[in-house]
Amino acid sequence: MLNLIEYMESQIKEVETRILAAWETLKDKHYLQTIPRISDLMAAMIWAELGDVENFQHPDQIVAFAGYDPKVKKSGNKEVISGPNKRGSRLLRWVLGRAVVQAKMHNPVIKQYFMKKISEGKHYNTALCAAAKKMIRIIWSVEKNKKPFQVPT
Protein backbone atom coordinates (compact mmCIF):
# COMPACT_ATOMS: atom_id res chain seq x y z
CA MET A 1 0.00 0.00 0.00
CA LEU A 2 2.83 2.39 0.86
CA ASN A 3 4.50 1.64 -2.48
CA LEU A 4 1.27 2.48 -4.29
CA ILE A 5 1.02 5.83 -2.49
CA GLU A 6 4.65 6.65 -3.29
CA TYR A 7 4.08 5.68 -6.92
CA MET A 8 0.97 7.88 -7.17
CA GLU A 9 2.81 10.81 -5.58
CA SER A 10 5.66 10.44 -8.09
CA GLN A 11 3.14 10.36 -10.94
CA ILE A 12 1.49 13.54 -9.63
CA LYS A 13 4.87 15.28 -9.42
CA GLU A 14 5.66 14.21 -12.98
CA VAL A 15 2.36 15.57 -14.30
CA GLU A 16 2.83 18.84 -12.38
CA THR A 17 6.32 19.18 -13.88
CA ARG A 18 4.94 18.67 -17.38
CA ILE A 19 2.13 21.19 -16.78
CA LEU A 20 4.61 23.78 -15.51
CA ALA A 21 6.92 23.17 -18.48
CA ALA A 22 4.01 23.80 -20.86
CA TRP A 23 2.97 26.90 -18.88
CA GLU A 24 6.50 28.34 -19.16
CA THR A 25 6.01 28.68 -22.91
CA LEU A 26 2.69 30.52 -22.41
CA LYS A 27 3.02 32.56 -19.24
CA ASP A 28 4.62 35.61 -20.89
CA LYS A 29 1.33 36.11 -22.75
CA HIS A 30 -0.84 35.84 -19.64
CA TYR A 31 -1.22 37.75 -16.38
CA LEU A 32 -2.92 35.22 -14.11
CA GLN A 33 0.19 34.64 -12.02
CA THR A 34 0.40 38.39 -11.19
CA ILE A 35 -2.62 37.94 -8.91
CA PRO A 36 -1.37 37.30 -5.36
CA ARG A 37 -1.63 33.63 -4.28
CA ILE A 38 -2.19 32.26 -7.77
CA SER A 39 0.85 30.07 -8.35
CA ASP A 40 2.14 29.11 -11.79
CA LEU A 41 0.50 25.69 -11.41
CA MET A 42 -2.86 27.25 -10.49
CA ALA A 43 -2.53 29.75 -13.35
CA ALA A 44 -1.83 26.92 -15.80
CA MET A 45 -4.85 24.97 -14.55
CA ILE A 46 -7.12 28.01 -14.76
CA TRP A 47 -5.89 28.82 -18.26
CA ALA A 48 -6.31 25.19 -19.34
CA GLU A 49 -9.93 25.17 -18.14
CA LEU A 50 -10.90 28.62 -19.45
CA GLY A 51 -8.95 28.75 -22.68
CA ASP A 52 -8.98 32.20 -24.25
CA VAL A 53 -10.74 34.73 -22.02
CA GLU A 54 -11.73 36.58 -25.20
CA ASN A 55 -14.43 33.90 -25.56
CA PHE A 56 -16.19 35.41 -22.54
CA GLN A 57 -17.78 38.83 -23.06
CA HIS A 58 -18.53 39.27 -19.35
CA PRO A 59 -17.07 37.80 -16.14
CA ASP A 60 -20.51 36.44 -15.21
CA GLN A 61 -20.10 33.97 -18.07
CA ILE A 62 -16.99 32.61 -16.36
CA VAL A 63 -18.88 32.55 -13.04
CA ALA A 64 -21.50 30.34 -14.72
CA PHE A 65 -18.85 28.25 -16.49
CA ALA A 66 -17.22 27.55 -13.13
CA GLY A 67 -20.58 26.68 -11.56
CA TYR A 68 -20.67 29.56 -9.08
CA ASP A 69 -23.90 31.04 -10.46
CA PRO A 70 -26.97 30.58 -8.23
CA LYS A 71 -29.21 27.56 -8.54
CA VAL A 72 -32.75 28.62 -9.49
CA LYS A 73 -35.75 26.35 -8.95
CA LYS A 74 -39.11 27.38 -10.39
CA SER A 75 -42.50 25.87 -9.75
CA GLY A 76 -45.64 27.72 -10.72
CA ASN A 77 -45.33 31.26 -9.42
CA LYS A 78 -42.55 30.39 -6.97
CA GLU A 79 -38.89 30.95 -7.68
CA VAL A 80 -36.30 29.79 -5.15
CA ILE A 81 -32.68 30.86 -5.51
CA SER A 82 -30.18 28.82 -3.52
CA GLY A 83 -26.43 28.11 -3.49
CA PRO A 84 -24.11 27.56 -6.45
CA ASN A 85 -25.43 25.24 -9.14
CA LYS A 86 -22.15 23.27 -9.42
CA ARG A 87 -22.90 22.35 -13.03
CA GLY A 88 -19.73 23.94 -14.33
CA SER A 89 -16.11 22.89 -14.38
CA ARG A 90 -15.25 20.99 -11.18
CA LEU A 91 -11.53 21.51 -11.72
CA LEU A 92 -11.93 25.27 -12.16
CA ARG A 93 -14.09 25.45 -9.02
CA TRP A 94 -11.50 23.42 -7.10
CA VAL A 95 -8.55 25.57 -8.23
CA LEU A 96 -10.41 28.80 -7.49
CA GLY A 97 -11.41 27.45 -4.09
CA ARG A 98 -7.78 26.73 -3.21
CA ALA A 99 -6.69 30.14 -4.53
CA VAL A 100 -9.37 31.97 -2.54
CA VAL A 101 -8.49 30.20 0.71
CA GLN A 102 -4.93 31.51 0.29
CA ALA A 103 -5.94 34.90 -1.12
CA LYS A 104 -8.32 35.72 1.74
CA MET A 105 -5.23 35.88 3.95
CA HIS A 106 -2.70 37.48 1.59
CA ASN A 107 -4.46 39.33 -1.26
CA PRO A 108 -5.75 42.66 0.11
CA VAL A 109 -8.62 42.92 -2.40
CA ILE A 110 -9.95 39.41 -1.75
CA LYS A 111 -9.29 39.69 1.99
CA GLN A 112 -11.27 42.94 2.25
CA TYR A 113 -14.14 41.51 0.20
CA PHE A 114 -14.21 38.26 2.20
CA MET A 115 -14.20 40.14 5.52
CA LYS A 116 -16.98 42.43 4.26
CA LYS A 117 -19.16 39.40 3.51
CA ILE A 118 -18.40 37.89 6.94
CA SER A 119 -19.25 41.20 8.65
CA GLU A 120 -22.56 41.21 6.73
CA GLY A 121 -23.34 37.99 8.59
CA LYS A 122 -22.75 35.64 5.67
CA HIS A 123 -21.78 32.02 6.38
CA TYR A 124 -18.08 31.20 5.86
CA ASN A 125 -18.77 29.08 2.75
CA THR A 126 -21.06 31.75 1.29
CA ALA A 127 -18.31 34.32 1.80
CA LEU A 128 -15.81 31.97 0.12
CA CYS A 129 -18.10 31.60 -2.91
CA ALA A 130 -18.53 35.37 -3.09
CA ALA A 131 -14.75 35.80 -2.89
CA ALA A 132 -14.31 33.21 -5.65
CA LYS A 133 -16.66 35.24 -7.85
CA LYS A 134 -14.58 38.33 -7.06
CA MET A 135 -11.44 36.38 -8.00
CA ILE A 136 -13.07 35.40 -11.31
CA ARG A 137 -13.79 39.05 -12.06
CA ILE A 138 -10.15 39.92 -11.32
CA ILE A 139 -8.93 37.05 -13.54
CA TRP A 140 -11.22 38.19 -16.37
CA SER A 141 -10.04 41.78 -16.01
CA VAL A 142 -6.29 41.11 -16.03
CA GLU A 143 -6.56 38.68 -18.94
CA LYS A 144 -8.99 40.81 -20.97
CA ASN A 145 -7.01 44.04 -20.48
CA LYS A 146 -3.64 42.27 -20.77
CA LYS A 147 -2.33 44.12 -17.72
CA PRO A 148 -0.84 42.72 -14.51
CA PHE A 149 -2.89 42.82 -11.31
CA GLN A 150 -2.45 45.95 -9.24
CA VAL A 151 -3.92 46.58 -5.82
CA PRO A 152 -6.21 49.63 -6.09
CA THR A 153 -5.01 52.57 -4.05
mmCIF file of the C-alpha atoms, coordinates in Angstrom:
data_MODEL
# 
_entry.id   MODEL 
# 
loop_
_atom_site.group_PDB 
_atom_site.id 
_atom_site.type_symbol 
_atom_site.label_atom_id 
_atom_site.label_alt_id 
_atom_site.label_comp_id 
_atom_site.label_asym_id 
_atom_site.label_entity_id 
_atom_site.label_seq_id 
_atom_site.pdbx_PDB_ins_code 
_atom_site.Cartn_x 
_atom_site.Cartn_y 
_atom_site.Cartn_z 
_atom_site.occupancy 
_atom_site.B_iso_or_equiv 
_atom_site.pdbx_formal_charge 
_atom_site.auth_seq_id 
_atom_site.auth_comp_id 
_atom_site.auth_asym_id 
_atom_site.auth_atom_id 
_atom_site.pdbx_PDB_model_num 
ATOM 1   C CA . MET A 1 1   ? 0.000   0.000  0.000   1.00 0.00 ? 1   MET A CA 1 
ATOM 2   C CA . LEU A 1 2   ? 2.828   2.389  0.861   1.00 0.00 ? 2   LEU A CA 1 
ATOM 3   C CA . ASN A 1 3   ? 4.497   1.638  -2.483  1.00 0.00 ? 3   ASN A CA 1 
ATOM 4   C CA . LEU A 1 4   ? 1.273   2.484  -4.288  1.00 0.00 ? 4   LEU A CA 1 
ATOM 5   C CA . ILE A 1 5   ? 1.017   5.828  -2.485  1.00 0.00 ? 5   ILE A CA 1 
ATOM 6   C CA . GLU A 1 6   ? 4.651   6.647  -3.288  1.00 0.00 ? 6   GLU A CA 1 
ATOM 7   C CA . TYR A 1 7   ? 4.082   5.675  -6.924  1.00 0.00 ? 7   TYR A CA 1 
ATOM 8   C CA . MET A 1 8   ? 0.974   7.878  -7.166  1.00 0.00 ? 8   MET A CA 1 
ATOM 9   C CA . GLU A 1 9   ? 2.814   10.812 -5.584  1.00 0.00 ? 9   GLU A CA 1 
ATOM 10  C CA . SER A 1 10  ? 5.663   10.442 -8.086  1.00 0.00 ? 10  SER A CA 1 
ATOM 11  C CA . GLN A 1 11  ? 3.142   10.364 -10.940 1.00 0.00 ? 11  GLN A CA 1 
ATOM 12  C CA . ILE A 1 12  ? 1.485   13.535 -9.627  1.00 0.00 ? 12  ILE A CA 1 
ATOM 13  C CA . LYS A 1 13  ? 4.874   15.277 -9.418  1.00 0.00 ? 13  LYS A CA 1 
ATOM 14  C CA . GLU A 1 14  ? 5.664   14.208 -12.982 1.00 0.00 ? 14  GLU A CA 1 
ATOM 15  C CA . VAL A 1 15  ? 2.360   15.568 -14.297 1.00 0.00 ? 15  VAL A CA 1 
ATOM 16  C CA . GLU A 1 16  ? 2.830   18.837 -12.378 1.00 0.00 ? 16  GLU A CA 1 
ATOM 17  C CA . THR A 1 17  ? 6.319   19.181 -13.879 1.00 0.00 ? 17  THR A CA 1 
ATOM 18  C CA . ARG A 1 18  ? 4.936   18.668 -17.383 1.00 0.00 ? 18  ARG A CA 1 
ATOM 19  C CA . ILE A 1 19  ? 2.132   21.188 -16.779 1.00 0.00 ? 19  ILE A CA 1 
ATOM 20  C CA . LEU A 1 20  ? 4.612   23.778 -15.507 1.00 0.00 ? 20  LEU A CA 1 
ATOM 21  C CA . ALA A 1 21  ? 6.916   23.173 -18.484 1.00 0.00 ? 21  ALA A CA 1 
ATOM 22  C CA . ALA A 1 22  ? 4.014   23.804 -20.864 1.00 0.00 ? 22  ALA A CA 1 
ATOM 23  C CA . TRP A 1 23  ? 2.974   26.896 -18.877 1.00 0.00 ? 23  TRP A CA 1 
ATOM 24  C CA . GLU A 1 24  ? 6.503   28.337 -19.156 1.00 0.00 ? 24  GLU A CA 1 
ATOM 25  C CA . THR A 1 25  ? 6.013   28.683 -22.912 1.00 0.00 ? 25  THR A CA 1 
ATOM 26  C CA . LEU A 1 26  ? 2.694   30.518 -22.406 1.00 0.00 ? 26  LEU A CA 1 
ATOM 27  C CA . LYS A 1 27  ? 3.022   32.558 -19.241 1.00 0.00 ? 27  LYS A CA 1 
ATOM 28  C CA . ASP A 1 28  ? 4.622   35.612 -20.889 1.00 0.00 ? 28  ASP A CA 1 
ATOM 29  C CA . LYS A 1 29  ? 1.333   36.115 -22.750 1.00 0.00 ? 29  LYS A CA 1 
ATOM 30  C CA . HIS A 1 30  ? -0.843  35.841 -19.636 1.00 0.00 ? 30  HIS A CA 1 
ATOM 31  C CA . TYR A 1 31  ? -1.224  37.751 -16.381 1.00 0.00 ? 31  TYR A CA 1 
ATOM 32  C CA . LEU A 1 32  ? -2.925  35.215 -14.107 1.00 0.00 ? 32  LEU A CA 1 
ATOM 33  C CA . GLN A 1 33  ? 0.187   34.640 -12.016 1.00 0.00 ? 33  GLN A CA 1 
ATOM 34  C CA . THR A 1 34  ? 0.399   38.385 -11.195 1.00 0.00 ? 34  THR A CA 1 
ATOM 35  C CA . ILE A 1 35  ? -2.623  37.942 -8.911  1.00 0.00 ? 35  ILE A CA 1 
ATOM 36  C CA . PRO A 1 36  ? -1.370  37.297 -5.356  1.00 0.00 ? 36  PRO A CA 1 
ATOM 37  C CA . ARG A 1 37  ? -1.630  33.635 -4.285  1.00 0.00 ? 37  ARG A CA 1 
ATOM 38  C CA . ILE A 1 38  ? -2.185  32.255 -7.767  1.00 0.00 ? 38  ILE A CA 1 
ATOM 39  C CA . SER A 1 39  ? 0.853   30.067 -8.351  1.00 0.00 ? 39  SER A CA 1 
ATOM 40  C CA . ASP A 1 40  ? 2.139   29.112 -11.787 1.00 0.00 ? 40  ASP A CA 1 
ATOM 41  C CA . LEU A 1 41  ? 0.503   25.689 -11.412 1.00 0.00 ? 41  LEU A CA 1 
ATOM 42  C CA . MET A 1 42  ? -2.856  27.248 -10.494 1.00 0.00 ? 42  MET A CA 1 
ATOM 43  C CA . ALA A 1 43  ? -2.534  29.753 -13.351 1.00 0.00 ? 43  ALA A CA 1 
ATOM 44  C CA . ALA A 1 44  ? -1.832  26.925 -15.796 1.00 0.00 ? 44  ALA A CA 1 
ATOM 45  C CA . MET A 1 45  ? -4.845  24.967 -14.554 1.00 0.00 ? 45  MET A CA 1 
ATOM 46  C CA . ILE A 1 46  ? -7.123  28.015 -14.755 1.00 0.00 ? 46  ILE A CA 1 
ATOM 47  C CA . TRP A 1 47  ? -5.885  28.821 -18.258 1.00 0.00 ? 47  TRP A CA 1 
ATOM 48  C CA . ALA A 1 48  ? -6.313  25.189 -19.344 1.00 0.00 ? 48  ALA A CA 1 
ATOM 49  C CA . GLU A 1 49  ? -9.926  25.174 -18.144 1.00 0.00 ? 49  GLU A CA 1 
ATOM 50  C CA . LEU A 1 50  ? -10.901 28.616 -19.453 1.00 0.00 ? 50  LEU A CA 1 
ATOM 51  C CA . GLY A 1 51  ? -8.947  28.752 -22.677 1.00 0.00 ? 51  GLY A CA 1 
ATOM 52  C CA . ASP A 1 52  ? -8.975  32.199 -24.254 1.00 0.00 ? 52  ASP A CA 1 
ATOM 53  C CA . VAL A 1 53  ? -10.736 34.733 -22.021 1.00 0.00 ? 53  VAL A CA 1 
ATOM 54  C CA . GLU A 1 54  ? -11.729 36.584 -25.198 1.00 0.00 ? 54  GLU A CA 1 
ATOM 55  C CA . ASN A 1 55  ? -14.429 33.900 -25.565 1.00 0.00 ? 55  ASN A CA 1 
ATOM 56  C CA . PHE A 1 56  ? -16.193 35.413 -22.537 1.00 0.00 ? 56  PHE A CA 1 
ATOM 57  C CA . GLN A 1 57  ? -17.776 38.834 -23.057 1.00 0.00 ? 57  GLN A CA 1 
ATOM 58  C CA . HIS A 1 58  ? -18.534 39.273 -19.350 1.00 0.00 ? 58  HIS A CA 1 
ATOM 59  C CA . PRO A 1 59  ? -17.069 37.797 -16.144 1.00 0.00 ? 59  PRO A CA 1 
ATOM 60  C CA . ASP A 1 60  ? -20.506 36.443 -15.214 1.00 0.00 ? 60  ASP A CA 1 
ATOM 61  C CA . GLN A 1 61  ? -20.104 33.974 -18.073 1.00 0.00 ? 61  GLN A CA 1 
ATOM 62  C CA . ILE A 1 62  ? -16.989 32.606 -16.361 1.00 0.00 ? 62  ILE A CA 1 
ATOM 63  C CA . VAL A 1 63  ? -18.875 32.549 -13.041 1.00 0.00 ? 63  VAL A CA 1 
ATOM 64  C CA . ALA A 1 64  ? -21.498 30.343 -14.721 1.00 0.00 ? 64  ALA A CA 1 
ATOM 65  C CA . PHE A 1 65  ? -18.847 28.252 -16.493 1.00 0.00 ? 65  PHE A CA 1 
ATOM 66  C CA . ALA A 1 66  ? -17.218 27.546 -13.125 1.00 0.00 ? 66  ALA A CA 1 
ATOM 67  C CA . GLY A 1 67  ? -20.579 26.681 -11.563 1.00 0.00 ? 67  GLY A CA 1 
ATOM 68  C CA . TYR A 1 68  ? -20.668 29.558 -9.079  1.00 0.00 ? 68  TYR A CA 1 
ATOM 69  C CA . ASP A 1 69  ? -23.896 31.038 -10.459 1.00 0.00 ? 69  ASP A CA 1 
ATOM 70  C CA . PRO A 1 70  ? -26.965 30.583 -8.226  1.00 0.00 ? 70  PRO A CA 1 
ATOM 71  C CA . LYS A 1 71  ? -29.214 27.564 -8.539  1.00 0.00 ? 71  LYS A CA 1 
ATOM 72  C CA . VAL A 1 72  ? -32.753 28.622 -9.492  1.00 0.00 ? 72  VAL A CA 1 
ATOM 73  C CA . LYS A 1 73  ? -35.754 26.348 -8.954  1.00 0.00 ? 73  LYS A CA 1 
ATOM 74  C CA . LYS A 1 74  ? -39.110 27.381 -10.390 1.00 0.00 ? 74  LYS A CA 1 
ATOM 75  C CA . SER A 1 75  ? -42.499 25.869 -9.751  1.00 0.00 ? 75  SER A CA 1 
ATOM 76  C CA . GLY A 1 76  ? -45.642 27.716 -10.716 1.00 0.00 ? 76  GLY A CA 1 
ATOM 77  C CA . ASN A 1 77  ? -45.330 31.263 -9.420  1.00 0.00 ? 77  ASN A CA 1 
ATOM 78  C CA . LYS A 1 78  ? -42.555 30.392 -6.975  1.00 0.00 ? 78  LYS A CA 1 
ATOM 79  C CA . GLU A 1 79  ? -38.890 30.949 -7.678  1.00 0.00 ? 79  GLU A CA 1 
ATOM 80  C CA . VAL A 1 80  ? -36.299 29.786 -5.152  1.00 0.00 ? 80  VAL A CA 1 
ATOM 81  C CA . ILE A 1 81  ? -32.679 30.864 -5.508  1.00 0.00 ? 81  ILE A CA 1 
ATOM 82  C CA . SER A 1 82  ? -30.180 28.818 -3.524  1.00 0.00 ? 82  SER A CA 1 
ATOM 83  C CA . GLY A 1 83  ? -26.434 28.113 -3.489  1.00 0.00 ? 83  GLY A CA 1 
ATOM 84  C CA . PRO A 1 84  ? -24.108 27.560 -6.449  1.00 0.00 ? 84  PRO A CA 1 
ATOM 85  C CA . ASN A 1 85  ? -25.435 25.237 -9.140  1.00 0.00 ? 85  ASN A CA 1 
ATOM 86  C CA . LYS A 1 86  ? -22.151 23.273 -9.417  1.00 0.00 ? 86  LYS A CA 1 
ATOM 87  C CA . ARG A 1 87  ? -22.900 22.346 -13.027 1.00 0.00 ? 87  ARG A CA 1 
ATOM 88  C CA . GLY A 1 88  ? -19.728 23.937 -14.333 1.00 0.00 ? 88  GLY A CA 1 
ATOM 89  C CA . SER A 1 89  ? -16.105 22.888 -14.375 1.00 0.00 ? 89  SER A CA 1 
ATOM 90  C CA . ARG A 1 90  ? -15.254 20.990 -11.180 1.00 0.00 ? 90  ARG A CA 1 
ATOM 91  C CA . LEU A 1 91  ? -11.530 21.512 -11.716 1.00 0.00 ? 91  LEU A CA 1 
ATOM 92  C CA . LEU A 1 92  ? -11.929 25.270 -12.161 1.00 0.00 ? 92  LEU A CA 1 
ATOM 93  C CA . ARG A 1 93  ? -14.088 25.447 -9.019  1.00 0.00 ? 93  ARG A CA 1 
ATOM 94  C CA . TRP A 1 94  ? -11.500 23.420 -7.097  1.00 0.00 ? 94  TRP A CA 1 
ATOM 95  C CA . VAL A 1 95  ? -8.548  25.573 -8.226  1.00 0.00 ? 95  VAL A CA 1 
ATOM 96  C CA . LEU A 1 96  ? -10.413 28.799 -7.494  1.00 0.00 ? 96  LEU A CA 1 
ATOM 97  C CA . GLY A 1 97  ? -11.410 27.453 -4.090  1.00 0.00 ? 97  GLY A CA 1 
ATOM 98  C CA . ARG A 1 98  ? -7.780  26.735 -3.207  1.00 0.00 ? 98  ARG A CA 1 
ATOM 99  C CA . ALA A 1 99  ? -6.690  30.138 -4.533  1.00 0.00 ? 99  ALA A CA 1 
ATOM 100 C CA . VAL A 1 100 ? -9.373  31.971 -2.544  1.00 0.00 ? 100 VAL A CA 1 
ATOM 101 C CA . VAL A 1 101 ? -8.494  30.196 0.713   1.00 0.00 ? 101 VAL A CA 1 
ATOM 102 C CA . GLN A 1 102 ? -4.930  31.510 0.290   1.00 0.00 ? 102 GLN A CA 1 
ATOM 103 C CA . ALA A 1 103 ? -5.938  34.897 -1.118  1.00 0.00 ? 103 ALA A CA 1 
ATOM 104 C CA . LYS A 1 104 ? -8.318  35.720 1.737   1.00 0.00 ? 104 LYS A CA 1 
ATOM 105 C CA . MET A 1 105 ? -5.233  35.878 3.951   1.00 0.00 ? 105 MET A CA 1 
ATOM 106 C CA . HIS A 1 106 ? -2.698  37.477 1.595   1.00 0.00 ? 106 HIS A CA 1 
ATOM 107 C CA . ASN A 1 107 ? -4.455  39.332 -1.257  1.00 0.00 ? 107 ASN A CA 1 
ATOM 108 C CA . PRO A 1 108 ? -5.749  42.664 0.114   1.00 0.00 ? 108 PRO A CA 1 
ATOM 109 C CA . VAL A 1 109 ? -8.621  42.922 -2.401  1.00 0.00 ? 109 VAL A CA 1 
ATOM 110 C CA . ILE A 1 110 ? -9.950  39.409 -1.754  1.00 0.00 ? 110 ILE A CA 1 
ATOM 111 C CA . LYS A 1 111 ? -9.291  39.690 1.987   1.00 0.00 ? 111 LYS A CA 1 
ATOM 112 C CA . GLN A 1 112 ? -11.265 42.935 2.251   1.00 0.00 ? 112 GLN A CA 1 
ATOM 113 C CA . TYR A 1 113 ? -14.143 41.512 0.199   1.00 0.00 ? 113 TYR A CA 1 
ATOM 114 C CA . PHE A 1 114 ? -14.207 38.264 2.204   1.00 0.00 ? 114 PHE A CA 1 
ATOM 115 C CA . MET A 1 115 ? -14.196 40.139 5.516   1.00 0.00 ? 115 MET A CA 1 
ATOM 116 C CA . LYS A 1 116 ? -16.978 42.434 4.257   1.00 0.00 ? 116 LYS A CA 1 
ATOM 117 C CA . LYS A 1 117 ? -19.159 39.401 3.514   1.00 0.00 ? 117 LYS A CA 1 
ATOM 118 C CA . ILE A 1 118 ? -18.400 37.890 6.937   1.00 0.00 ? 118 ILE A CA 1 
ATOM 119 C CA . SER A 1 119 ? -19.248 41.205 8.649   1.00 0.00 ? 119 SER A CA 1 
ATOM 120 C CA . GLU A 1 120 ? -22.557 41.211 6.735   1.00 0.00 ? 120 GLU A CA 1 
ATOM 121 C CA . GLY A 1 121 ? -23.344 37.994 8.593   1.00 0.00 ? 121 GLY A CA 1 
ATOM 122 C CA . LYS A 1 122 ? -22.747 35.638 5.670   1.00 0.00 ? 122 LYS A CA 1 
ATOM 123 C CA . HIS A 1 123 ? -21.785 32.024 6.376   1.00 0.00 ? 123 HIS A CA 1 
ATOM 124 C CA . TYR A 1 124 ? -18.084 31.199 5.865   1.00 0.00 ? 124 TYR A CA 1 
ATOM 125 C CA . ASN A 1 125 ? -18.767 29.083 2.750   1.00 0.00 ? 125 ASN A CA 1 
ATOM 126 C CA . THR A 1 126 ? -21.059 31.752 1.287   1.00 0.00 ? 126 THR A CA 1 
ATOM 127 C CA . ALA A 1 127 ? -18.310 34.323 1.804   1.00 0.00 ? 127 ALA A CA 1 
ATOM 128 C CA . LEU A 1 128 ? -15.806 31.973 0.122   1.00 0.00 ? 128 LEU A CA 1 
ATOM 129 C CA . CYS A 1 129 ? -18.098 31.604 -2.912  1.00 0.00 ? 129 CYS A CA 1 
ATOM 130 C CA . ALA A 1 130 ? -18.529 35.373 -3.094  1.00 0.00 ? 130 ALA A CA 1 
ATOM 131 C CA . ALA A 1 131 ? -14.746 35.801 -2.886  1.00 0.00 ? 131 ALA A CA 1 
ATOM 132 C CA . ALA A 1 132 ? -14.307 33.211 -5.655  1.00 0.00 ? 132 ALA A CA 1 
ATOM 133 C CA . LYS A 1 133 ? -16.659 35.235 -7.852  1.00 0.00 ? 133 LYS A CA 1 
ATOM 134 C CA . LYS A 1 134 ? -14.581 38.331 -7.063  1.00 0.00 ? 134 LYS A CA 1 
ATOM 135 C CA . MET A 1 135 ? -11.439 36.381 -7.996  1.00 0.00 ? 135 MET A CA 1 
ATOM 136 C CA . ILE A 1 136 ? -13.066 35.395 -11.312 1.00 0.00 ? 136 ILE A CA 1 
ATOM 137 C CA . ARG A 1 137 ? -13.790 39.051 -12.059 1.00 0.00 ? 137 ARG A CA 1 
ATOM 138 C CA . ILE A 1 138 ? -10.149 39.920 -11.325 1.00 0.00 ? 138 ILE A CA 1 
ATOM 139 C CA . ILE A 1 139 ? -8.933  37.050 -13.539 1.00 0.00 ? 139 ILE A CA 1 
ATOM 140 C CA . TRP A 1 140 ? -11.219 38.186 -16.368 1.00 0.00 ? 140 TRP A CA 1 
ATOM 141 C CA . SER A 1 141 ? -10.038 41.783 -16.009 1.00 0.00 ? 141 SER A CA 1 
ATOM 142 C CA . VAL A 1 142 ? -6.287  41.111 -16.030 1.00 0.00 ? 142 VAL A CA 1 
ATOM 143 C CA . GLU A 1 143 ? -6.560  38.678 -18.941 1.00 0.00 ? 143 GLU A CA 1 
ATOM 144 C CA . LYS A 1 144 ? -8.993  40.807 -20.972 1.00 0.00 ? 144 LYS A CA 1 
ATOM 145 C CA . ASN A 1 145 ? -7.011  44.040 -20.482 1.00 0.00 ? 145 ASN A CA 1 
ATOM 146 C CA . LYS A 1 146 ? -3.636  42.265 -20.767 1.00 0.00 ? 146 LYS A CA 1 
ATOM 147 C CA . LYS A 1 147 ? -2.330  44.121 -17.719 1.00 0.00 ? 147 LYS A CA 1 
ATOM 148 C CA . PRO A 1 148 ? -0.841  42.724 -14.507 1.00 0.00 ? 148 PRO A CA 1 
ATOM 149 C CA . PHE A 1 149 ? -2.893  42.821 -11.314 1.00 0.00 ? 149 PHE A CA 1 
ATOM 150 C CA . GLN A 1 150 ? -2.455  45.946 -9.237  1.00 0.00 ? 150 GLN A CA 1 
ATOM 151 C CA . VAL A 1 151 ? -3.920  46.575 -5.820  1.00 0.00 ? 151 VAL A CA 1 
ATOM 152 C CA . PRO A 1 152 ? -6.210  49.626 -6.090  1.00 0.00 ? 152 PRO A CA 1 
ATOM 153 C CA . THR A 1 153 ? -5.013  52.574 -4.048  1.00 0.00 ? 153 THR A CA 1 
# 
